[in-house]
Amino acid sequence: MSEARRLVYQLTLPVRWADMDVNAHVNNVCFFTYFECARLDWAESVRTRALRGAEGLVVAQASCNYNRPIPYPETVRVDLYTSAPGRTSFTMYYNLLSAGDPDIKYADGQTVMVWVDRDSGKSLPLPDYMRGALAPKIKER
């Protein structure tokens, strides 16, 4: 881990029956949905303006490393980490764990987040309130 990562959020989610696939485990696409739920919940917790403004975060890159299948029933916990911000972007890192046994790691992943003007799609400097949200503190829900 060459880049400093700060734990900023944790979210616990129940695995839904609808998340399952024909192989009787959680479909691989749902891992990204779990990451998204944590990311959006965190973003809404720090946002000081309307969620749908003229500016906001977009995903520029996403990846997931699958370590093991998630069974049903299960409750998962997403630990959300962030990098230090650059001028217009930062990286979010995710650990997807069993809520009942955090030693069970189902996956990890990352997204590169860029602050943009929604009309033009051009990147903009991160606002101060977003930089403040990337400080090393944790919020739990």
GIKAGI-V746994 format. One record per residue. N is the residue number from 1. RES is the residue in one small letter. SS is DSSP state (H for helix, E for strand, - for the rest). PSI is psi in degrees with one decimal (NA if undefined). NEAR is the number of other C-alpha atoms within 10 Angstrom. Layout:
# GIKAGI-V746994
N/RES/SS/PSI/NEAR ; N/RES/SS/PSI/NEAR
This chain:
# GIKAGI-V746994
1/m/-/94.1/4 ; 2/s/-/-29.1/4 ; 3/e/-/137.3/9 ; 4/a/-/130.6/9 ; 5/r/-/138.3/17 ; 6/r/E/129.5/18 ; 7/l/E/121.0/19 ; 8/v/E/-14.6/19 ; 9/y/E/150.0/22 ; 10/q/E/138.4/20 ; 11/l/E/132.1/21 ; 12/t/E/132.8/19 ; 13/l/E/137.7/15 ; 14/p/E/142.5/13 ; 15/v/-/128.8/19 ; 16/r/-/152.2/12 ; 17/w/H/-34.5/13 ; 18/a/H/-16.4/9 ; 19/d/H/-12.6/17 ; 20/m/E/154.4/18 ; 21/d/-/-174.3/11 ; 22/v/-/-19.2/7 ; 23/n/-/7.2/8 ; 24/a/-/32.4/13 ; 25/h/-/172.1/17 ; 26/v/E/131.9/22 ; 27/n/-/143.1/16 ; 28/n/H/-31.5/15 ; 29/v/H/-31.6/10 ; 30/c/H/-24.8/14 ; 31/f/H/-42.6/22 ; 32/f/H/-34.2/17 ; 33/t/H/-40.8/12 ; 34/y/H/-42.6/20 ; 35/f/H/-44.5/26 ; 36/e/H/-42.8/16 ; 37/c/H/-44.6/16 ; 38/a/H/-43.6/22 ; 39/r/H/-46.1/23 ; 40/l/H/-39.0/13 ; 41/d/H/-44.4/14 ; 42/w/H/-48.5/20 ; 43/a/H/-41.4/17 ; 44/e/H/-29.8/13 ; 45/s/H/-22.3/12 ; 46/v/H/-11.1/15 ; 47/r/-/132.2/13 ; 48/t/-/1.9/10 ; 49/r/-/177.8/9 ; 50/a/-/141.6/10 ; 51/l/-/-35.1/12 ; 52/r/-/67.5/8 ; 53/g/-/-172.6/9 ; 54/a/-/-17.5/11 ; 55/e/E/156.6/20 ; 56/g/E/-178.8/21 ; 57/l/E/142.3/20 ; 58/v/E/153.9/17 ; 59/v/E/122.8/14 ; 60/a/E/-24.3/12 ; 61/q/E/143.5/11 ; 62/a/E/142.3/15 ; 63/s/E/158.4/13 ; 64/c/E/134.6/18 ; 65/n/E/117.1/12 ; 66/y/E/120.6/15 ; 67/n/-/-38.2/12 ; 68/r/-/155.8/11 ; 69/p/-/148.2/15 ; 70/i/-/122.9/26 ; 71/p/-/173.3/13 ; 72/y/-/136.3/15 ; 73/p/-/154.3/12 ; 74/e/-/153.3/15 ; 75/t/E/129.7/17 ; 76/v/E/157.4/22 ; 77/r/E/130.9/24 ; 78/v/E/118.4/26 ; 79/d/E/124.4/22 ; 80/l/E/123.5/26 ; 81/y/E/153.7/22 ; 82/t/E/154.6/25 ; 83/s/-/171.1/19 ; 84/a/-/141.3/16 ; 85/p/-/146.9/17 ; 86/g/-/-159.6/12 ; 87/r/-/-44.0/13 ; 88/t/-/-5.8/15 ; 89/s/E/169.9/23 ; 90/f/E/167.6/18 ; 91/t/E/138.2/21 ; 92/m/E/138.1/23 ; 93/y/E/143.3/23 ; 94/y/E/136.9/27 ; 95/n/E/127.3/21 ; 96/l/E/111.7/25 ; 97/l/E/163.7/21 ; 98/s/E/129.1/19 ; 99/a/-/-31.8/18 ; 100/g/-/-24.8/11 ; 101/d/-/88.4/11 ; 102/p/-/-7.4/13 ; 103/d/-/-13.7/9 ; 104/i/-/110.1/15 ; 105/k/E/114.9/19 ; 106/y/E/-35.8/20 ; 107/a/E/166.0/18 ; 108/d/E/158.2/20 ; 109/g/E/-176.3/18 ; 110/q/E/156.4/20 ; 111/t/E/140.5/22 ; 112/v/E/123.4/18 ; 113/m/E/134.0/20 ; 114/v/E/135.1/24 ; 115/w/E/125.8/23 ; 116/v/E/160.5/20 ; 117/d/E/120.1/17 ; 118/r/-/-28.9/15 ; 119/d/-/-47.5/8 ; 120/s/-/-23.3/9 ; 121/g/-/2.7/11 ; 122/k/-/144.3/11 ; 123/s/E/149.1/18 ; 124/l/-/159.6/16 ; 125/p/-/141.5/14 ; 126/l/-/134.2/20 ; 127/p/-/158.6/13 ; 128/d/H/-40.4/8 ; 129/y/H/-31.0/12 ; 130/m/H/-40.0/17 ; 131/r/H/-41.6/16 ; 132/g/H/-33.7/12 ; 133/a/H/-18.2/17 ; 134/l/-/5.9/20 ; 135/a/-/156.1/15 ; 136/p/-/78.3/14 ; 137/k/-/161.4/11 ; 138/i/-/141.1/15 ; 139/k/E/135.6/13 ; 140/e/E/147.2/10 ; 141/r/-/NA/9
